[in-house]
């Protein structure tokens, strides 16, 4: 039975944390299951002042990631994204689209380049607004449709994020986990 949208809205921070932990686990697992296992170093911001939720490093590639989550429905609503990510080496936005009944990720969207490439500037995006009105300083409105890579698998996402090709296919991942 689907969780009511009101609950998801009221508990959005909890859901985002749950999905962040799942994302770190899934990326780490995928890299460890490679023919030549690799590890990813993960750091989180103690204070969110630049829009960076995670910093992930694998080999020579460091990604500054802002994570967004979305239950399995379409939305044209914009997300408030920290303008400071624009132009940042390795900066990116990852949207995790998940099934509302199982909380399993269905697919991902990615705004950002490959590996350590600079994320494109967000200055052309409209300014984000505060709920009380007025501009939300340092934030721009970004929609999922603005992402360069849409509805991609975890394997494809890791390939782009860390500038490599996974040695294990997404379809094979499910046999290694009770979470899939």
C-alpha positions as CSV (number, residue, x, y, z in Angstrom):
1,X,0.0,0.0,0.0
2,X,1.5,3.4,-0.9
3,X,2.5,5.8,1.8
4,X,0.2,8.8,1.8
5,X,1.8,11.8,0.0
6,X,1.1,14.0,3.1
7,X,3.3,11.7,5.2
8,X,6.1,11.9,2.6
9,X,5.8,15.7,2.6
10,X,5.7,16.0,6.4
11,X,8.6,13.5,6.9
12,X,10.6,14.6,3.8
13,X,13.9,15.1,5.8
14,X,13.6,11.5,7.1
15,X,12.9,10.1,3.7
16,X,15.8,12.1,2.2
17,X,18.2,10.8,4.8
18,X,17.0,7.2,4.2
19,X,17.5,7.6,0.5
20,X,21.0,9.2,1.0
21,X,22.1,6.2,3.1
22,X,20.7,3.9,0.5
23,X,22.5,5.8,-2.3
24,X,25.9,5.6,-0.5
25,X,25.3,1.9,0.1
26,X,24.3,1.2,-3.5
27,X,27.2,3.2,-5.1
28,X,29.7,1.6,-2.6
29,X,28.3,-1.9,-3.3
30,X,28.5,-1.5,-7.1
31,X,32.2,-0.3,-6.9
32,X,33.1,-3.2,-4.5
33,X,31.6,-5.8,-6.9
34,X,33.8,-4.7,-9.8
35,X,36.3,-7.2,-11.2
36,X,38.9,-5.1,-9.5
37,X,37.1,-3.8,-6.3
38,X,37.2,-0.1,-5.6
39,X,36.3,1.9,-2.6
40,X,34.6,5.3,-2.5
41,X,35.4,7.8,0.3
42,X,32.3,9.6,1.5
43,X,32.1,12.9,3.4
44,X,29.0,14.8,4.5
45,X,28.6,18.4,5.3
46,X,28.0,19.3,8.9
47,X,26.4,22.6,7.9
48,X,24.5,22.9,4.6
49,X,25.6,26.3,3.3
50,X,26.7,25.4,-0.2
51,X,24.1,22.9,-1.2
52,X,26.5,19.9,-1.0
53,X,25.0,16.9,0.7
54,X,27.7,14.4,-0.1
55,X,31.3,14.5,-1.3
56,X,32.3,11.2,-2.9
57,X,35.8,10.3,-4.1
58,X,36.8,7.3,-6.2
59,X,40.3,7.1,-7.4
60,X,41.1,10.6,-8.8
61,X,37.5,11.8,-9.2
62,X,35.8,13.9,-6.5
63,X,32.1,14.6,-6.8
64,X,30.2,17.4,-4.9
65,X,26.7,16.1,-4.9
66,X,23.4,17.7,-4.0
67,X,20.8,14.9,-3.6
68,X,17.1,15.3,-4.3
69,X,14.4,12.6,-3.9
70,X,11.2,12.1,-5.7
71,X,8.5,9.4,-5.2
72,X,7.5,7.6,-8.4
73,X,5.4,10.4,-9.9
74,X,6.2,13.0,-12.5
75,X,6.7,16.6,-11.4
76,X,7.3,19.8,-13.3
77,X,8.0,21.6,-10.0
78,X,11.4,23.2,-9.7
79,X,13.9,22.4,-7.0
80,X,15.9,25.1,-5.1
81,X,19.5,24.3,-6.0
82,X,22.5,26.1,-4.6
83,X,23.9,28.4,-7.3
84,X,27.4,27.7,-5.9
85,X,27.3,24.2,-7.5
86,X,27.4,25.9,-11.0
87,X,30.9,25.9,-12.3
88,X,32.2,23.8,-9.5
89,X,34.6,20.9,-10.5
90,X,32.8,17.7,-9.9
91,X,29.6,19.5,-8.9
92,X,26.3,17.8,-9.7
93,X,22.7,17.2,-8.7
94,X,21.4,13.6,-8.4
95,X,17.7,13.0,-8.3
96,X,16.7,9.6,-6.9
97,X,13.3,8.5,-8.1
98,X,11.9,5.8,-5.8
99,X,8.9,3.6,-5.5
100,X,6.6,5.0,-2.9
101,X,5.5,1.5,-1.7
102,X,9.0,-0.2,-1.4
103,X,11.4,2.8,-1.2
104,X,13.5,1.1,-3.9
105,X,15.2,3.4,-6.3
106,X,13.7,3.2,-9.8
107,X,16.0,5.4,-11.7
108,X,18.2,8.5,-11.4
109,X,18.6,11.8,-13.1
110,X,21.9,13.6,-13.2
111,X,22.8,17.3,-13.8
112,X,26.5,17.6,-14.1
113,X,29.4,16.5,-16.3
114,X,31.5,13.4,-16.3
115,X,34.2,12.9,-13.6
116,X,35.8,16.1,-12.4
117,X,34.2,18.2,-15.2
118,X,32.8,21.5,-14.0
119,X,29.0,21.6,-13.6
120,X,27.4,24.1,-16.0
121,X,26.5,27.5,-14.6
122,X,23.1,27.9,-13.1
123,X,23.0,31.7,-13.5
124,X,20.5,31.4,-16.4
125,X,18.0,29.6,-14.2
126,X,15.3,31.6,-12.5
127,X,15.9,32.7,-8.9
128,X,14.3,30.5,-6.3
129,X,11.7,32.1,-4.0
130,X,11.2,31.9,-0.3
131,X,8.0,30.4,0.9
132,X,7.2,33.8,2.5
133,X,8.0,35.5,-0.9
134,X,11.0,37.3,-2.1
135,X,14.2,35.8,-3.6
136,X,16.0,32.9,-1.8
137,X,19.5,34.3,-2.0
138,X,22.1,32.0,-3.7
139,X,19.5,29.5,-5.0
140,X,18.1,28.9,-8.5
141,X,15.1,27.0,-9.7
142,X,16.0,23.8,-11.5
143,X,13.7,21.2,-12.9
144,X,14.4,17.5,-13.5
145,X,13.9,18.1,-17.3
146,X,17.1,20.3,-17.1
147,X,19.2,17.3,-16.2
148,X,21.7,16.1,-18.9
149,X,21.1,12.4,-18.0
150,X,17.6,11.3,-17.4
151,X,16.0,8.0,-16.2
152,X,19.4,6.3,-16.0
153,X,20.4,3.2,-14.0
154,X,22.7,3.1,-11.1
155,X,25.4,1.5,-13.3
156,X,25.2,4.3,-15.8
157,X,25.1,6.9,-13.0
158,X,28.3,5.5,-11.5
159,X,30.0,5.4,-14.9
160,X,29.3,9.1,-15.4
161,X,30.0,10.2,-11.8
162,X,33.4,8.6,-11.6
163,X,34.4,8.6,-15.3
164,X,34.5,4.8,-15.6
165,X,32.5,1.8,-16.9
166,X,31.1,-0.5,-14.2
167,X,32.2,-4.1,-14.7
168,X,28.9,-5.5,-13.4
169,X,25.5,-4.9,-15.0
170,X,22.6,-3.5,-13.0
171,X,20.5,-6.6,-13.8
172,X,23.2,-8.7,-12.1
173,X,23.2,-6.5,-8.9
174,X,19.9,-7.9,-7.6
175,X,21.4,-11.3,-7.0
176,X,23.9,-9.8,-4.5
177,X,21.5,-8.0,-2.3
178,X,18.2,-8.5,-0.4
179,X,17.6,-4.8,-0.9
180,X,17.2,-4.9,-4.7
